[in-house]
Amino acid sequence: MTSLNELPALARQAREVIIDIAASDTGCHIGGSLSVIDILLYTLNRFQPDPRNCVVLSKGHAAAALYSALYVLGYSERNPALEYGRSDSLYTGHPNHHIPNIRFATGSLGHGVGYAAGWALAQRQGNSSGIAVAIGGDGELQEGLCWEVLQVLSAREAGNFIYVIDNNGAQNDGYVRDISPIADIKARFASYHMDVVEIDGHDFAQLEQAFNARQNRGLIIIANTLKGKGVPELEGHPSCHYAKIKLHQAIKWKRRLHDAVSQRGM
């Protein structure tokens, strides 16, 4: 496992890979990939080494982030930016289960939450201590399947299930608050008899503290994030949901990421 102190540097590297993917012939869902990458890095680093655990990216359109996280963490030797979107490549626009260390192909929103729930229940039935982690988005919560899964897990008292919400406030066609807002989201999650914590999803220390808060009940982590995190031109804008950028933009944005890290280290 990589130490907590090393994760910020890996996050910068992963964001650079995501930017390179956005500069490919196909582009990618760059906004949500940049918002969820810190969550993915922490979660994969903590849970992926144990085969009894399972991490599922339910918001599968952020596959660029998943591929980049696996690459910088050393779970994949192939730079996804060199192959993403090609007709002969496994690096498809949604997670491909034919790629090592990806157990489930996801894409239809909400389904990944169900896959993770099934894993959690199967582990418990087999008397295993395995944990399932589902990583979804706030826009994805408009899918009824997410809530149906929580109802089943609540009834089964599945304490080995963790659901992390990449709460970036935006979706494909605008802000979540303008399309289908969820009033008092913490109370709604808590009604399923699960523990609920709210954190800064870009702060690795807060992520660690939140995951350590798991007791004997299911855990919901509302991770507040910024769509397009790391690229000022994109941050907070729904319009960056999907983009194909020019090479000169990629170079500029990666240089800015590097400079920002250098200034923080001074």
TABELBEL-V854219 format. One record per backbone hydrogen bond with DSSP energy under -0.5 kcal/mol. NH is the residue of the N-H (numbers start at 1). CO is the residue of the C=O. Records with the same first field share a line. If there is no record, write none. Layout:
NH: CO + CO
//
This chain:
6: 3
7: 3 + 4
8: 4
10: 6
11: 7
12: 8
13: 9
14: 10
15: 11
16: 12
17: 13
18: 14
19: 15
20: 16
21: 17
22: 18
23: 19
24: 21
27: 21
28: 243
29: 61
30: 28
31: 240
33: 29
34: 30
35: 31
36: 32
37: 33
40: 36
41: 37
42: 38
43: 39
44: 40
45: 41
46: 42
47: 43
48: 44
50: 47
51: 49
53: 50
54: 131
56: 54 + 133
58: 56 + 135
59: 135
60: 58
62: 59
63: 60 + 93
65: 62
66: 62
67: 63
68: 64
69: 65
70: 66
71: 67
72: 68
73: 69
74: 71
75: 70
76: 70
80: 78
82: 79
83: 80
84: 80
85: 91
86: 83
89: 86
92: 90
97: 95
99: 96
102: 99
103: 101
109: 107
111: 108
113: 110
114: 110
115: 111
116: 112
117: 113
118: 114
119: 115
120: 116
121: 117
122: 118
123: 119
124: 120
125: 121
126: 122
127: 124
128: 123
132: 160
133: 54
134: 162
135: 56
136: 134 + 164
138: 166
141: 137 + 138
142: 139
143: 140
144: 142
146: 143
147: 143
148: 144
149: 145
150: 146
151: 147
152: 148
153: 149
154: 150
155: 151
156: 152
157: 153 + 154
158: 153
159: 157
161: 158
162: 132
163: 219
164: 134 + 162
165: 163 + 221
166: 136 + 164
167: 165 + 223
168: 166
171: 174
174: 171
176: 169
177: 169
178: 175
179: 175 + 176
180: 176
183: 181
185: 182
188: 184
189: 185
190: 186
191: 187
192: 189
193: 190
195: 218
197: 220
199: 222
201: 199 + 224
203: 200
204: 202
207: 203
208: 204
209: 205
210: 206
211: 207
212: 208
213: 209 + 210
214: 211
219: 161
220: 195
221: 163
222: 197 + 220
223: 165 + 221
224: 199 + 222
225: 167
227: 168
228: 31
229: 226
231: 228
232: 230
234: 231
235: 231
236: 227
237: 234
238: 236
240: 237
241: 238
243: 28
245: 22
250: 246
251: 247
252: 248
253: 249
254: 250
255: 251
256: 252
257: 253
258: 254
259: 255
260: 256
261: 257
262: 258
263: 259
264: 260
265: 261
266: 262 + 263
//
